[in-house]
Amino acid sequence: MKKKKLIINVFLCVALFLIMIFTIAPILNNIKFGLDLQGGFEVLYKVSPLDGELTEDMLTATYKTISRRIDVLGVSEPNISVEGNDRIRVGLAGVTDKETARSILGKQANLTFRDVNDNLLMNSDVLKSGGARVTTDQNGRPAVSLGVKNHDKFYDVTSEISKEKDNVIVIWLDYEEGNSYSNEMYKCGSDESNCLSAATVSQGFSSDVIIQGNFTEKEVKNLVDLINSGSLPTKLEEISSKTVGAEFGEDSLNKTLIAGVIGISLIIVLLFILYRFAGMICSLGIMIYTYLTFLLFYLIGGVLTLPGIAALVIGIGMAVDTCVINFARIKDELSKGSSLKNSVKKGNKSSLLTIIDANITTLLVAVILFILGESSIKGFATMLIISIFVTLIVMLGITRWIMNMFVETHVFDNKLNLFVGYKNDKKTKEFDYIKFGKKYMYCVYAFIVIGIISLCVFKFNLGLDFKGGTSISIKANNEITLENIENDLNELNYELIDNEKLADKNYIVKISNILDHEEVAKVEKYFTEKYDANTEIGVISNLVKRDLIMNAFKSLLFAIIGIVIYVSIRFKFSYAISGIAALFLDVFSMIAIFSLFKIEVTTISVVAVLSIIGYSINDTIVIFDRVREHLKEKEDKKLTDRIVENVVNTSLKETVSRSVITTITTMIPVITLILFGSKEIINFNIAMLIGLISGTLSSLFLAPLVWLKITKKEIKNPNKKKWYEDDGPEEKAVKGINA
């Protein structure tokens, strides 16, 4: 009977695995890929009014105009987003004719009034700026009100048209030669046509007018926005752009997929070695997590980018972490002599809050990145947020349900090593983590001194994101060297600031010049004609640079504040201060090593720093959870230095293997991405690798030591007000009453 249940359960798991294998391909094929994975053209516009201030209505109207113009380009999956209060980013995947795209997107909207024979009657200057608004007709149905500025001209035109047999005025947006109302008549007013509306005119009007018909509220709002976009005095200024050749995008995608498959495969092997059958259940959970993450990303219409894949990697590490925490708790219960069934039940319960706390801190960072980030950074944050929620659902729900399903067969009751890698070996070596931590601190002090010297002497190797300029990737078919490229750039009068050879005939160079679109076209033509090369060009203006720097500081500050508040609420302020001390060391480690080895600092590097903040505090919380648990066991005793030292040592002993295993499983895909993945995110992965190592050490030794020091001071002065506590109202001494 036991074996029969086991076989049925194994069959169900295999069936689930096969369903995912056969259905993942359609999902992946329908996910929208970003420019860095399939090539195309991206441009960031600053929207400015010609007069007065830019309003939200103006920005919305401009957004809608750009959306309609993209239909002309034939782009199936455009990505248009409003950023901040005055910017619109347009991503056109698969576009090869960038100049045509620029000319169509960047021109000012042109609203005209024409007769049915397409003769021009009036321009948008007869209307008030932004004069179209939503209203209702005499029957209470949705309608459009037009605010007229030039009443005389408007009256003359409408009066003349009202006398014609075809007494209709046609409103066009971006009318071009060749457009015809007779051809567009049945599409007029739809998203497929530049013909916005055809209104019957029964008399001349010398005041504001109403366009009425069988409109829905949505149709009226859309028509208002489009009319306003053609009559508003706004202009589009291109402040950054990026072109990615199809070859570059396909190459990045292939390399990243290969690196991802290798990384996940190695994790599965490691989990099986460490946790036997439970490790296989966890591996199945990781596959379900990956499947559902892609499915949800597809359902919300997300655009998958290289940073998004990096977020998925972090999510895999967090998914593994939930298993490792859970398995550690189960082993604790088994060591107490509990049965497998009770150990799994108690282990699941005791690890629940720890896992939730650890994930919420990472979620805080992801939300901050989503709010403050732009473009691919927002995509990274979106994927990370999805990953966190899917991790909690899969690893706390589905995976635990599968594990309980196998436990209920009772096949593994006397095969604990086979089920979860548990060995009843009570001969464990005692290790003084506090003593080792003090030695570790000497290394930290030395590293801080070296880091400060490096930052003062070498400073940062800032990328174009923070300096402004132009990046040019060149993939040539003819023979080409760096020396050739340097001579070519000198000939073009551009200042070379950095260069790197990626592969044979494949280079990336950076110049300080901020190229406009004409200069970009000139550079592309130059290298194509001379070397038969494909080029990928990205331009960062000073305006974009300034905002990126500001957002980086804001993100870092808000992340730290959010973590302090959450940890203070869930634990105590002393825990929060200890955790932040570890985070500062993690951040310092990354920026110091980047400075020391002259690694380029880009926007994605800042994302890595913030990711490590969320990931490292996750590690620290798991340790502090054990500390708090053991302190509760000592509530009936008076705390002494020796007791709290034992608490810290015991807590570290119970969590050190979990921290090391989690770090290794997260490092595996990071290392595979460094070795086999795209160069586009190599800086992110290098920063992640540094942060993972630093974060593990600081969580294990720095944070507990800082907490220990604070706690010892509180023990020595139990009645002394803590520096972080409020004084409260001071009691006045009154003789004979309280004095």
PyMOL commands that set and color helices and strands:
alter all, ss='L'
color gray80, all
select helices_A, chain A and resi 2-30+35-38+56-73+98-106+124-126+151-162+181-184+217-231+246-299+306-335+340-372+376-407+416-420+433-457+464-467+482-491+517-531+542-570+573-596+603-633+641-676+679-716
alter helices_A, ss='H'
color red, helices_A
select strands_A, chain A and resi 32-33+40-49+79-83+87-93+111-114+120-123+127-136+142-148+168-173+195-200+209-211+234-244+303-304+461-462+469-476+496-503+506-511+533-540+600-601
alter strands_A, ss='S'
color yellow, strands_A
deselect
rebuild
show_as cartoon
